Amino acid sequence: MRFLIPAALPALFLAISSGGGASAHPAGAQQETCANRSATLDGNFPTGAYAKCEAAGAKRFTLTIAPEDDTDINCSAWYAFRLTPEHKGRVTVDLNYTKCGHRYWPKMSTDGVNWEFLPAKSVRIDGEGDDSAATIKVKLGTTPVFIAGQEILPPSVYDAWLDKLSASPDTQRRLLGKSAEGREIHAMTIAAPSGGQRETVVLVGRQHPPEITGALAMLPFVETLLGDSDLAKRYRARFETQVVPMLNPDGVVRGHWRHNTGEIDLNRDWGPFTQPETKLMQTLFNEIAEDPDRQLRLMIDFHSTQRDIFYTIPDDLPTDPPFFTRDWLARFQERMPGYEVTRDARHTAGRPISKAYVFDTYGVPGVTFELGDETDRELIKRIGEQSALAMMETLLATDPK
């Protein structure tokens, strides 16, 4: 299966093929390189990650995959490496895990834009659960090959994407702030330039670095809000949308499984707001709340897990707009015949996650929008587009503020 990273992103190839330099892994954090007679294996590019590399023969490498720290961590066992061939042929790479076991089916690219799943005949999974490991066989030509748990989307992808969207008169890009390591965190406002929008929707992504399928849904979702349809124009005339597509650039660049550089899961820091990245979101929401001419209406947080699912506030807890989530997902289901929209409605008051925080604090719907790790990429694009159309229809049907 072949698929293309959206939004025409040659900057990705330039970023990963250059080796990444200091921007890939800060001083003292360069990935170990190993070589044999067939190829050189390294991870010195943004998102490159493994704990240890060994040449296990003329045509074999063994990688140890480990999380970024020793704290409790979600089992999103990310890996990414590059093979630079010495000559044409096949090499074998063993992926062994210090915890959690193998999760992501390997994907391959020579340019960082066009990706494909490695065929089943080239991948062997041994063991189950936390004890699982993988062995992959890669056919090498004359150019370097990137292998990763998911498609690689470093900050350069988002920069190129935001640059593209900035051509629209209905967008304003700005620097929201900087991460713990000083990387820029950008935001974009989407609204008709005529102004007067009193209602605000907030979209956030990449709190968790490996959760690529959530990002692959968020990009077409946002692009649909900027479409030329009458629906999108009416939405932009009434609503302002604040988009923060990558909240954890340090974790992304370093190839972390879950955390930022403070060893914190950012989606467990909403309320405490102890980290530079989540403090930026606190400031954004405070600015909306303190402006008498603006009112928060909705927050959607894009993620990935083993299946497509929406985690929401239950319908028996009143939100403003009333029953928005119920009506939105019903409309989305109507737009997606043959696809089952799955919802898990639950709420724990005071839990420091994004959807709970915005509901507890502002009484608005909060939604964690999760896509499956291996969901078909064309389907993900359709999900992003159709869910955005359904969201605009549902919000426009509510009473204006």
Secondary structure, 3 states (H helix, E strand, C coil): CEEECCCCCHHHHHHHHCCCHHHHCCCCCCCCCEECCCEEEECCCCCCECCEEEECCCCEEEEEECCCCCCCCCCCCCCEEEEEECCCEEEEEEEEECCCCCCCCCEEECCCCEEEECCHHHEEEECCHHHCEEEEEEEECCCCEEEECCCCCCHHHHHHHHHHHCCCCCEEEEEEEECCCCCEEEEEEECCCCCCCCEEEEEEECCCCCCHHHHHHHHHHHHHHCCCCHHHHHHHHHEEEEEECCCCHHHHHHCCCCCCCCCCCHHHCCCCCCCHHHHHHHHHHHHHHHCCCCEEEEEEEEEEECCCEEEECCCCCCCCCCCHHHHHHHHHHHHCCCCCCCEEECCCCCCCCHHHHHHHHHCCCEEEEEEECCCCHHHHHHHHHHHHHHHHHHHHCCCCC
